[in-house]
Amino acid sequence: MVFRGTITDAPDFDAAADAETLYNAMKGFGSDKEAILDLVTSRSNAQRQEITAAYKSSFGQDLIEDLKYELTGKFERLIVSLMRTPAYHDAKEINDAVKGTGTDERCLIEVLASRNNTQIHDMVAAYKDSYGRDMEEDVIADTSGHFKKMLVVLLQGTRDESGVVDADLVEQDAQDLYAAGEEQWGTDEAKFIMILGSRSVTHLRMVFDEFEKIAEMTIEDSIKRELSGDFERLMLAVVHSIRCVPMFFAKRLYKSMKGLGTADNTLIRIMISRSQIDMLDIRECFRLAYEKSLYNMIQDDTSGDYKRTLLKLCGGDDD
């Protein structure tokens, strides 16, 4: 897996010195937000963890709690989220999505459809550690029907990652998906769940091509015809991220900012979680799909320190 992120390890890193910089930026009346955002966005996640430890060793205080106290609004949420490890950040997002009344299905869909097995396992463990509860149980309690079943399948983190492709099975799966939907009255949702939830990425890409030959329509069009509601949205998200993860996120980012208002939760979640994975690819896909740069869209849609931090995570303008 080639690194295509925008945030890398800072050279000549000194955790204690950074901890002191942050302490000084927050002590006294008001806080030096510019100093905070410059430092946090120019260190990798692993380095931020070292700074948090050094901060406690030097000052006997919890860095995240101090940041929460000093900062406000979306800027606070962004900076505090950057201080968490990827697994704990994902765990918090899922917890926020299911706690209290109502469920943020969009968050569940985006996170669970796009993470690989290791990321899923780490997130489930972080959830247990943070909240003392089982992520799967909480998701089951908050969802229903086929939507719930597919989420449970994804939560197992057992997608085939062997890279071995069996041509006969590709053809069989394509036929089965066709038979489960287009060929009959009604839909065999269990088939869709089993195949889309467990087969490898390479295998499924070939299945989608084969399906198109048999059905004379894309798998996406078939899902739109056969499924509905949150289950349909989840299955489409799975297909999109199987086809191309960076394009999946580029489209989500565009949707989060287009029209009136901004879906800040989505914007923050994606910019943070992809900054050390594939932000460069997402920028490329964004430019390709929307003929404007991600940088420009963030610039037009956000403001203040919040905007400056997001632009640092974006890393550059492609226009």
Summary of the structure (lengths in Angstrom):
residues: 319
radius of gyration: 21.2
end to end distance: 26.9
largest distance: 69.9
contacts: 1023
relative contact order: 0.11
helix: 72%
strand: 0%
